[in-house]
Amino acid sequence: MTSIDVHELTKEYGATRAVDRLSFRVRPGRVTGFLGPNGAGKSTTMRLVLGLDRPTGGSATIGGRPYARHTEPLRTVGALLDAQAAHGSRTPRSHLSALAASNGIPMSRVRTVLEETGLGDVGARRIRSFSLGMRQRLGIAAALLGDPQVVMLDEPSNGLDPEGIIWIRELMKLLASEGRTVLISSHLMNETASFADHLVVLGRGRLLADMPMKDFLDSRSRPRVRLRTAEPGRLQSALASNGLTGIQAEDGRWVIDGVTAEAIGAIAAHERIHLLELADDRATLEQAYLDLTADDTPFAASTTRDRQEA
Ligand SMILES: Nc1ncnc2c1ncn2[C@@H]1O[C@H](COP(=O)(O)OP(=O)(O)OP(=O)(O)O)[C@@H](O)[C@H]1O
């Protein structure tokens, strides 16, 4: 089993503690979203896992061994940290061929990953002419070159067009369904919600959450129901006699706080109230994330309201 294990990991840069006694495990077979405000320590953690930086304390291992002790690291871990890393005077084909040659990876993989990442037609073009999105695809191609068990990508959707964003989402899910360990950092909450099964959230270098996406959303949202009815007057009296209040939203639907769709369905059935629509209103990942990290966001801009209150 090739998991990523971070144990009591700490990294100090002078007086800055970028990573603070961090412990978590990234398991195979699912996509783990790696979230946190700017400066929370996500990139530093990824660099420490890849042995690109030395921890001040603690350990980071892949499949039980530090990155440097893997004999064929690119066949074990594929990573994208910086899409600008490839030299501009090279072509994707020469860049990937050099990586393959120096890591004992068959040359046939170069063509495969170029096709997989949509770069098949531009394999011979100079990288300096590439857009950010194309560089991003090339970085992902390099990460997949060794057909690795573990894939770690820092902001992979950066610069991708809508088609590219859908592609990366499907790719992440596919890699996890093949039993690989997939860790993806992102600031795009809708994106992360669309592909992550599990979340690890950092704030100021510390672990704020490590749980399945569903549990994260459930733990940070109060139950709330949205419904439409042809009998609003009867609904309101039924709610009142059950100690509940409904508020009509601008779209004409009713919103009832502190209750589930199941409970409202039972009340409506008992009172024979005609409902046209009934659903639990779940918190979005963005709402849940902002709620969790509110106190750990060092670079939050003050809003107009903050300024008025000050
Ligand atoms: N090489 C370095 N030298 C000094 N400080 C650093 C270095 N690398 C990171 N830091 C500091 O460590 C902290 C964590 O930075 P890091 O880049 O890991 O955060 P992040 O969560 O990836 O942020 P972002 O979302 O903005 O990319 C920040 O305070 C940053 O300024």
The ligand as an SDF file (V2000), in Angstrom:
LIG
                    3D

 31 33  0  0  0  0  0  0  0  0999 V2000
   11.9270   29.2460    1.0670 N   0  0  0  0  0  0  0  0  0  0  0  0
   11.2640   29.9300    1.9870 C   0  0  0  0  0  0  0  0  0  0  0  0
   11.8900   30.8380    2.7720 N   0  0  0  0  0  0  0  0  0  0  0  0
   11.2290   31.5260    3.7250 C   0  0  0  0  0  0  0  0  0  0  0  0
    9.9080   31.3660    3.9850 N   0  0  0  0  0  0  0  0  0  0  0  0
    9.2200   30.4980    3.2430 C   0  0  0  0  0  0  0  0  0  0  0  0
    9.8490   29.7260    2.2080 C   0  0  0  0  0  0  0  0  0  0  0  0
    8.9100   28.9290    1.6440 N   0  0  0  0  0  0  0  0  0  0  0  0
    7.7480   29.1940    2.2930 C   0  0  0  0  0  0  0  0  0  0  0  0
    7.9360   30.1280    3.2440 N   0  0  0  0  0  0  0  0  0  0  0  0
    6.9040   30.6410    4.1670 C   0  0  0  0  0  0  0  0  0  0  0  0
    6.2340   29.5270    4.7200 O   0  0  0  0  0  0  0  0  0  0  0  0
    4.8400   29.7670    4.8440 C   0  0  0  0  0  0  0  0  0  0  0  0
    4.0600   28.6920    4.1090 C   0  0  0  0  0  0  0  0  0  0  0  0
    4.2170   28.9000    2.7150 O   0  0  0  0  0  0  0  0  0  0  0  0
    3.6540   27.8710    1.6070 P   0  0  0  0  0  0  0  0  0  0  0  0
    4.1120   28.3740    0.2770 O   0  0  0  0  0  0  0  0  0  0  0  0
    4.0140   26.4880    1.9870 O   0  0  0  0  0  0  0  0  0  0  0  0
    2.0900   28.0570    1.7810 O   0  0  0  0  0  0  0  0  0  0  0  0
    0.9270   27.5970    0.8070 P   0  0  0  0  0  0  0  0  0  0  0  0
   -0.1470   27.0320    1.6920 O   0  0  0  0  0  0  0  0  0  0  0  0
    1.4440   26.7310   -0.2790 O   0  0  0  0  0  0  0  0  0  0  0  0
    0.4540   29.0040    0.2250 O   0  0  0  0  0  0  0  0  0  0  0  0
   -0.2080   29.3970   -1.2010 P   0  0  0  0  0  0  0  0  0  0  0  0
   -1.5990   28.9090   -1.1400 O   0  0  0  0  0  0  0  0  0  0  0  0
   -0.1300   30.8850   -1.1770 O   0  0  0  0  0  0  0  0  0  0  0  0
    0.6230   28.7790   -2.2760 O   0  0  0  0  0  0  0  0  0  0  0  0
    4.6100   31.1820    4.3460 C   0  0  0  0  0  0  0  0  0  0  0  0
    4.6270   32.0470    5.4580 O   0  0  0  0  0  0  0  0  0  0  0  0
    5.8040   31.4290    3.4500 C   0  0  0  0  0  0  0  0  0  0  0  0
    6.1200   32.8060    3.3990 O   0  0  0  0  0  0  0  0  0  0  0  0
  1  2  1  0
  2  3  1  0
  2  7  2  0
  3  4  2  0
  4  5  1  0
  5  6  2  0
  6  7  1  0
  6 10  1  0
  7  8  1  0
  8  9  2  0
  9 10  1  0
 10 11  1  0
 11 12  1  0
 11 30  1  0
 12 13  1  0
 13 14  1  0
 13 28  1  0
 14 15  1  0
 15 16  1  0
 16 17  2  0
 16 18  1  0
 16 19  1  0
 19 20  1  0
 20 21  2  0
 20 22  1  0
 20 23  1  0
 23 24  1  0
 24 25  2  0
 24 26  1  0
 24 27  1  0
 28 29  1  0
 28 30  1  0
 30 31  1  0
M  END
$$$$
